[in-house]
Amino acid sequence: MEEVSAFINVACLYIRMKMAEEAAATQVAWVLLYVQGGIVEVWKNNLLDELAKGESKVESAEQLFAKIRNDFGETLEEERKIEQLRTIEQRGRTCNKYMQEFKKVARGSSYEGRPLIEEFKRGLNGAIRRKLAKAEEPPTTIGEWQERAVRLDKNQRQSRAEEKVLRMNVARPGGNVQPRGERSYGGRGGQITWRTEGGYRGRNMLNRGGAQTGPRRDPNTMDVDRGREGDRTCYICGKWGHMAKNCWKRHKRRVVEML
């Protein structure tokens, strides 16, 4: 309807400015000159035949515009809606935005039932469409398809966002996100990590030969904290406030060995 109204408005404006003094038949002929293409071309030829035979009641441009509105207003609008419905896609948008635009375009398209569902499925992203189609109980109505597609898209986007945050925290130095079942302690040689399931894993820590793999300290610099035992972490028990040589667990193990 918008395209029909735009054509009529432009034609009226031109007739008033340039052809106001022309005869009504000339005005009608000029308007029909710009009615071209597809089904309207057939409609124009039939109208010209009726005018030639004197069977048509169109005698002025105003009557011609009224006939155009009556014959093509709703038809052209419906065709435009159908064309939009067949090309609309979700792409990078959220499914909710895609659904809202789909509902807006679907109004007045005369699509309903299975054809409407198929057009909605076609525009969905492939991952969402396949997952809903393979569900134990696939949606059967357009309302179910729209509701479940929006919910699934929202869950997938939230899951990807959480995974992205988790990867950033793990990759960032000093990140406080640890794998489940692990505990970490900071020692003099670096970070030491124990796995609760058994076994041992570490990074920047003592290697198999007992040497430190962490960053080396310049031997010419003075370590002001060397004599402060309270600022140390024991790498045997993992507790703060003493060194390994004074660890009570170490002394307890020696007593057991002597017995």
C-alpha positions as CSV (number, residue, x, y, z in Angstrom):
1,M,0.0,0.0,0.0
2,E,2.9,2.4,0.7
3,E,4.3,2.0,-2.8
4,V,0.9,2.5,-4.4
5,S,0.3,5.7,-2.3
6,A,3.7,7.0,-3.2
7,F,3.1,6.5,-6.9
8,I,-0.3,8.2,-6.7
9,N,1.1,11.2,-4.7
10,V,3.9,11.8,-7.2
11,A,1.5,11.5,-10.2
12,C,-1.0,14.0,-8.5
13,L,1.7,16.5,-7.8
14,Y,3.1,16.4,-11.4
15,I,-0.4,16.7,-12.9
16,R,-1.1,19.8,-10.7
17,M,2.2,21.5,-11.6
18,K,2.7,20.5,-15.3
19,M,-0.6,19.2,-16.7
20,A,-3.4,21.2,-15.0
21,E,-4.5,22.6,-18.3
22,E,-4.5,19.3,-20.1
23,A,-7.6,17.3,-21.0
24,A,-8.7,14.6,-18.6
25,A,-8.0,11.9,-21.2
26,T,-4.5,13.2,-21.6
27,Q,-3.9,13.0,-17.9
28,V,-5.2,9.5,-17.7
29,A,-3.0,8.4,-20.6
30,W,0.1,10.0,-19.0
31,V,-0.5,8.1,-15.7
32,L,-1.0,4.8,-17.5
33,L,2.3,5.4,-19.3
34,Y,4.1,4.8,-16.0
35,V,2.1,1.8,-15.0
36,Q,4.5,-0.9,-16.0
37,G,5.8,-4.4,-15.2
38,G,4.3,-7.7,-14.1
39,I,0.7,-8.1,-13.3
40,V,0.0,-4.3,-13.6
41,E,1.1,-4.4,-17.2
42,V,-1.7,-6.9,-18.0
43,W,-4.1,-4.7,-15.9
44,K,-3.2,-1.6,-17.9
45,N,-3.7,-3.3,-21.3
46,N,-7.2,-4.5,-20.2
47,L,-8.1,-1.0,-19.1
48,L,-6.9,0.5,-22.4
49,D,-9.1,-2.0,-24.2
50,E,-12.1,-1.0,-22.1
51,L,-11.4,2.7,-22.7
52,A,-11.1,2.1,-26.4
53,K,-14.5,0.3,-26.4
54,G,-16.1,2.8,-24.1
55,E,-16.7,0.2,-21.4
56,S,-14.7,1.8,-18.7
57,K,-16.0,4.4,-16.3
58,V,-12.5,6.0,-15.8
59,E,-12.9,9.5,-17.2
60,S,-10.4,11.5,-15.1
61,A,-7.1,11.0,-13.3
62,E,-8.9,11.1,-9.9
63,Q,-11.1,8.1,-11.0
64,L,-8.0,6.3,-12.3
65,F,-6.2,6.8,-8.9
66,A,-9.3,5.4,-7.1
67,K,-9.3,2.3,-9.3
68,I,-5.6,1.8,-8.7
69,R,-6.1,1.9,-5.0
70,N,-9.0,-0.4,-5.1
71,D,-7.3,-3.0,-7.4
72,F,-3.7,-2.9,-6.2
73,G,-3.6,-1.4,-2.8
74,E,-3.9,-4.5,-0.6
75,T,-2.5,-6.8,-3.3
76,L,0.8,-5.0,-3.7
77,E,1.2,-4.7,0.1
78,E,0.6,-8.4,0.5
79,E,3.2,-9.2,-2.2
80,R,5.7,-6.9,-0.5
81,K,5.1,-8.5,2.9
82,I,5.6,-12.0,1.4
83,E,8.8,-10.9,-0.3
84,Q,10.2,-9.6,2.9
85,L,9.1,-12.7,4.8
86,R,11.0,-14.9,2.4
87,T,14.3,-13.0,2.8
88,I,14.4,-12.1,6.4
89,E,17.1,-13.9,8.5
90,Q,18.4,-13.9,12.0
91,R,22.2,-13.8,11.2
92,G,24.1,-12.1,14.0
93,R,21.0,-10.7,15.8
94,T,19.5,-12.2,18.9
95,C,16.6,-14.6,18.2
96,N,14.3,-12.2,20.1
97,K,15.0,-9.3,17.6
98,Y,14.6,-11.7,14.7
99,M,11.2,-12.9,16.1
100,Q,9.9,-9.4,16.6
101,E,10.7,-8.4,13.0
102,F,9.3,-11.6,11.7
103,K,6.0,-11.0,13.5
104,K,5.8,-7.5,12.1
105,V,6.4,-8.6,8.5
106,A,4.1,-11.6,8.8
107,R,1.1,-9.4,9.6
108,G,-0.8,-8.9,6.3
109,S,1.2,-11.5,4.4
110,S,-1.6,-14.1,4.4
111,Y,0.9,-16.7,5.6
112,E,-0.3,-19.0,8.4
113,G,0.0,-22.5,9.7
114,R,2.8,-24.7,8.2
115,P,4.0,-22.1,5.5
116,L,4.5,-19.6,8.3
117,I,6.4,-22.1,10.4
118,E,8.7,-23.0,7.5
119,E,9.5,-19.4,6.8
120,F,10.4,-18.8,10.5
121,K,12.6,-22.0,10.5
122,R,14.4,-20.9,7.3
123,G,15.4,-17.6,8.8
124,L,16.8,-19.1,12.1
125,N,20.5,-19.8,12.6
126,G,21.3,-23.3,11.6
127,A,22.5,-24.5,15.0
128,I,19.2,-23.4,16.7
129,R,17.0,-24.8,13.9
130,R,18.8,-28.2,14.0
131,K,18.7,-28.5,17.7
132,L,15.0,-27.8,17.9
133,A,14.2,-30.2,15.0
134,K,16.1,-33.0,16.7
135,A,14.5,-32.5,20.1
136,E,12.6,-35.4,21.7
137,E,9.4,-33.3,21.4
138,P,9.9,-30.8,18.5
139,P,7.7,-27.7,18.5
140,T,4.6,-28.0,16.4
141,T,3.1,-24.5,16.3
142,I,4.6,-21.1,15.3
143,G,4.2,-20.0,18.9
144,E,6.2,-22.9,20.3
145,W,8.9,-22.5,17.6
146,Q,9.3,-18.8,18.5
147,E,9.3,-19.3,22.3
148,R,11.7,-22.2,22.3
149,A,14.0,-20.7,19.8
150,V,14.3,-17.4,21.8
151,R,15.0,-19.4,25.0
152,L,17.6,-21.6,23.4
153,D,19.4,-18.7,21.8
154,K,19.5,-16.8,25.1
155,N,21.0,-19.9,26.9
156,Q,23.6,-20.3,24.2
157,R,24.7,-16.7,24.3
158,Q,24.9,-16.7,28.1
159,S,26.9,-19.9,28.1
160,R,29.4,-18.5,25.5
161,A,29.8,-15.3,27.6
162,E,30.5,-17.3,30.8
163,E,33.1,-19.4,29.0
164,K,34.8,-16.3,27.6
165,V,35.1,-14.8,31.1
166,L,36.4,-18.0,32.5
167,R,39.1,-18.3,29.8
168,M,40.1,-14.7,30.4
169,N,40.5,-15.3,34.1
170,V,42.5,-18.4,33.6
171,A,44.8,-16.9,31.0
172,R,45.4,-13.6,33.0
173,P,48.5,-13.8,35.3
174,G,47.4,-13.9,38.9
175,G,43.9,-15.0,38.0
176,N,42.0,-16.5,40.9
177,V,40.0,-19.0,39.0
178,Q,41.3,-22.6,39.7
179,P,40.1,-25.9,38.3
180,R,37.7,-27.8,40.6
181,G,39.5,-30.1,43.0
182,E,42.7,-28.1,43.2
183,R,44.3,-25.9,45.9
184,S,47.2,-23.5,45.3
185,Y,49.8,-22.0,47.6
186,G,52.5,-19.4,46.9
187,G,55.9,-20.6,47.9
188,R,59.4,-19.1,47.7
189,G,60.0,-21.0,44.4
190,G,56.7,-20.0,42.9
191,Q,53.2,-21.4,42.9
192,I,52.6,-24.9,44.1
193,T,49.4,-26.7,43.3
194,W,48.1,-30.0,44.9
195,R,45.3,-32.0,43.2
196,T,42.8,-33.4,45.7
197,E,42.3,-36.5,43.6
198,G,45.9,-37.5,44.2
199,G,49.1,-36.6,42.4
200,Y,50.8,-33.2,42.1
201,R,51.0,-30.4,39.7
202,G,52.8,-27.1,39.7
203,R,53.9,-24.1,37.7
204,N,57.0,-22.0,38.3
205,M,57.9,-24.4,41.1
206,L,60.5,-26.9,42.1
207,N,61.4,-29.3,39.3
208,R,62.3,-32.9,39.7
209,G,65.9,-32.3,40.5
210,G,65.0,-29.9,43.3
211,A,66.1,-26.7,41.6
212,Q,63.9,-23.7,41.4
213,T,62.3,-23.0,38.0
214,G,61.0,-19.6,39.0
215,P,62.7,-16.3,38.1
216,R,66.2,-16.1,39.4
217,R,67.2,-13.4,42.0
218,D,70.2,-11.2,41.4
219,P,72.8,-12.5,43.9
220,N,74.1,-8.9,44.4
221,T,70.8,-7.6,45.7
222,M,70.0,-7.7,49.4
223,D,67.1,-9.7,50.5
224,V,65.6,-7.7,53.4
225,D,63.0,-10.4,54.1
226,R,65.6,-13.2,54.5
227,G,65.4,-13.3,58.2
228,R,61.6,-12.8,58.6
229,E,60.2,-16.3,59.0
230,G,56.7,-15.0,59.5
231,D,56.4,-13.9,55.9
232,R,57.2,-17.4,54.5
233,T,55.0,-20.2,53.3
234,C,56.0,-23.8,54.1
235,Y,56.0,-25.9,50.9
236,I,55.5,-29.1,53.0
237,C,52.3,-28.3,54.7
238,G,51.3,-25.2,52.7
239,K,50.7,-23.1,55.8
240,W,51.9,-19.5,56.3
241,G,54.3,-18.4,59.0
242,H,57.2,-20.8,59.0
243,M,59.7,-22.5,56.7
244,A,60.0,-26.2,55.7
245,K,62.9,-26.8,58.1
246,N,60.7,-25.8,61.1
247,C,57.6,-27.6,59.9
248,W,56.0,-29.8,62.6
249,K,54.9,-32.3,60.0
250,R,58.5,-32.8,58.9
251,H,59.6,-33.4,62.5
252,K,56.7,-35.8,63.1
253,R,57.8,-37.8,60.0
254,R,61.4,-38.1,61.4
255,V,60.1,-39.4,64.7
256,V,58.1,-42.0,63.0
257,E,61.1,-43.1,61.0
258,M,63.2,-43.4,64.1
259,L,60.6,-45.6,65.8
